[in-house]
């Protein structure tokens, strides 16, 4: 008899602790970014690919070199592979607001988790380029004293970006006063 009050009941299975290679804590509620960010990234890729393919195609037509024809094919193959990666990468973005810090996650092959303490924030930017504005999106950029800890959350609706900016600014000011 162990005397722990669990007479006869099997021990509860314990979950293995999250290791350093599993940076997405399950204990927080992750907010995802808008799936419209996929279109923004795909359009950016398409513009770059069009310029590159047109340039290579003109050079191929003028020179007739098989090497340039192969390069056009490789660029198109890269575009298809990158399109798939963009869809998966945008879905990997997320952020979570905790009591003392903001968590930002992203990455597929190399997963990255940035933890930005509210007390370390110097200022918060909200920006939206022409493509982002066309899709009704904005990016929140957090700046700290150490550039390596800066974090950004793209693909937010303007109302959510403003709410997050205001909340982070208020929390940053409150936490900085306590230092």
C-alpha positions as CSV (number, residue, x, y, z in Angstrom):
1,X,0.0,0.0,0.0
2,X,1.4,3.3,-1.0
3,X,-0.9,5.5,1.0
4,X,-1.3,8.0,-1.8
5,X,-5.0,7.6,-2.2
6,X,-4.8,5.9,-5.5
7,X,-5.7,2.4,-4.3
8,X,-5.9,0.1,-7.3
9,X,-6.1,2.8,-10.0
10,X,-3.4,2.7,-12.7
11,X,-1.1,5.7,-12.8
12,X,-2.1,8.4,-15.2
13,X,0.0,8.5,-18.4
14,X,2.3,11.4,-18.4
15,X,3.1,13.4,-21.5
16,X,6.8,13.6,-22.4
17,X,8.2,17.0,-21.8
18,X,8.6,19.3,-24.8
19,X,12.2,19.3,-25.8
20,X,14.3,22.1,-27.3
21,X,13.4,20.8,-30.8
22,X,9.7,21.2,-30.2
23,X,9.3,24.9,-29.8
24,X,5.5,25.2,-30.1
25,X,4.2,25.0,-26.5
26,X,0.8,23.4,-26.3
27,X,0.0,25.3,-23.1
28,X,-0.8,28.6,-25.0
29,X,-3.7,29.5,-27.3
30,X,-2.1,30.3,-30.6
31,X,-3.7,32.9,-32.9
32,X,-3.2,32.2,-36.6
33,X,-2.7,34.8,-39.2
34,X,-5.0,35.4,-42.1
35,X,-4.9,32.9,-45.0
36,X,-5.0,35.9,-47.3
37,X,-1.3,36.3,-46.6
38,X,-0.9,33.2,-48.8
39,X,-2.1,35.3,-51.8
40,X,0.2,38.2,-50.9
41,X,3.2,35.9,-50.9
42,X,2.2,34.0,-54.0
43,X,1.7,37.3,-55.9
44,X,5.2,38.5,-54.8
45,X,6.6,35.2,-56.0
46,X,4.8,35.4,-59.3
47,X,6.1,38.9,-60.0
48,X,9.7,37.8,-59.4
49,X,9.2,34.6,-61.5
50,X,7.7,36.5,-64.4
51,X,10.6,38.9,-64.5
52,X,13.1,36.1,-64.3
53,X,11.4,33.8,-66.8
54,X,10.9,36.7,-69.3
55,X,14.5,37.6,-69.1
56,X,15.7,34.0,-69.5
57,X,13.3,33.4,-72.3
58,X,14.4,36.4,-74.3
59,X,18.1,35.4,-73.8
60,X,17.2,31.8,-74.8
61,X,15.4,33.1,-78.0
62,X,18.3,35.3,-78.9
63,X,21.1,32.8,-78.2
64,X,19.3,29.5,-78.8
65,X,21.4,28.0,-76.0
66,X,19.9,24.8,-74.5
67,X,21.4,25.9,-71.1
68,X,19.0,28.9,-71.0
69,X,16.1,26.7,-71.9
70,X,17.0,24.4,-69.0
71,X,17.3,27.4,-66.7
72,X,13.7,28.5,-67.7
73,X,12.5,25.0,-66.8
74,X,14.3,25.0,-63.5
75,X,13.0,28.4,-62.5
76,X,9.4,27.2,-63.2
77,X,10.0,24.1,-61.2
78,X,11.4,26.2,-58.3
79,X,8.2,28.4,-58.6
80,X,6.0,25.4,-58.1
81,X,8.0,24.1,-55.2
82,X,8.1,27.5,-53.6
83,X,4.4,27.9,-54.0
84,X,3.7,24.8,-52.0
85,X,6.2,26.0,-49.3
86,X,4.5,29.4,-49.1
87,X,1.2,27.8,-48.4
88,X,2.7,25.7,-45.6
89,X,4.8,28.5,-44.2
90,X,2.0,30.9,-43.9
91,X,0.0,28.3,-42.0
92,X,2.9,27.9,-39.6
93,X,2.8,31.5,-38.5
94,X,1.1,32.2,-35.2
95,X,1.3,34.3,-32.1
96,X,0.1,34.1,-28.5
97,X,-0.3,36.8,-25.9
98,X,0.7,35.7,-22.4
99,X,0.7,37.6,-19.2
100,X,4.4,38.8,-19.4
101,X,5.4,38.3,-23.0
102,X,4.3,37.7,-26.6
103,X,5.2,34.5,-28.4
104,X,5.7,34.5,-32.2
105,X,6.2,31.2,-34.1
106,X,7.0,30.5,-37.7
107,X,9.0,28.2,-39.9
108,X,8.7,24.8,-41.4
109,X,12.1,23.3,-41.8
110,X,13.7,25.6,-39.2
111,X,11.1,26.3,-36.6
112,X,11.5,29.6,-34.8
113,X,9.9,30.7,-31.6
114,X,10.5,34.3,-30.5
115,X,9.5,35.3,-27.0
116,X,9.4,39.0,-26.5
117,X,8.9,40.3,-22.9
118,X,6.6,43.3,-22.8
119,X,9.1,45.1,-20.6
120,X,11.8,44.9,-23.3
121,X,9.7,46.4,-26.1
122,X,10.7,49.9,-27.2
123,X,8.1,50.5,-29.8
124,X,5.6,48.7,-32.0
125,X,5.0,49.4,-35.7
126,X,2.1,48.6,-37.9
127,X,2.7,48.7,-41.6
128,X,0.9,47.6,-44.8
129,X,2.4,47.7,-48.3
130,X,0.3,48.0,-51.4
131,X,-0.3,44.2,-51.7
132,X,-1.2,43.9,-48.1
133,X,-3.6,46.8,-48.3
134,X,-5.2,45.3,-51.4
135,X,-6.0,42.2,-49.3
136,X,-6.9,44.1,-46.1
137,X,-3.8,43.0,-44.2
138,X,-1.2,44.6,-42.0
139,X,2.0,43.6,-40.2
140,X,2.9,44.3,-36.6
141,X,6.6,44.8,-36.0
142,X,7.9,44.7,-32.4
143,X,11.2,46.5,-31.7
144,X,13.4,45.8,-28.7
145,X,16.8,47.1,-27.7
146,X,18.4,43.9,-29.1
147,X,17.8,43.7,-32.8
148,X,17.9,39.9,-32.6
149,X,14.8,39.8,-30.5
150,X,12.7,41.9,-32.9
151,X,9.6,40.0,-34.0
152,X,6.9,40.6,-36.6
153,X,3.5,39.2,-37.1
154,X,2.3,39.5,-40.7
155,X,-1.1,38.9,-42.2
156,X,-3.3,40.5,-39.5
157,X,-6.5,42.4,-40.3
158,X,-6.1,46.1,-39.6
159,X,-8.4,46.1,-36.6
160,X,-6.5,43.2,-35.0
161,X,-3.2,44.8,-35.9
162,X,-4.3,48.1,-34.2
163,X,-5.7,46.2,-31.1
164,X,-2.4,44.2,-30.8
165,X,-0.3,47.4,-31.2
166,X,-2.3,49.2,-28.6
167,X,-2.3,46.3,-26.1
168,X,1.5,45.7,-26.6
169,X,2.3,49.4,-26.2
170,X,0.2,49.6,-23.0
171,X,1.7,46.4,-21.5
172,X,5.2,47.5,-22.5
173,X,4.7,50.9,-20.7
174,X,3.2,49.2,-17.6
175,X,6.1,46.6,-17.4
176,X,8.8,49.2,-18.1
177,X,7.6,51.4,-15.2
178,X,8.1,48.4,-12.8
179,X,11.8,48.2,-13.7
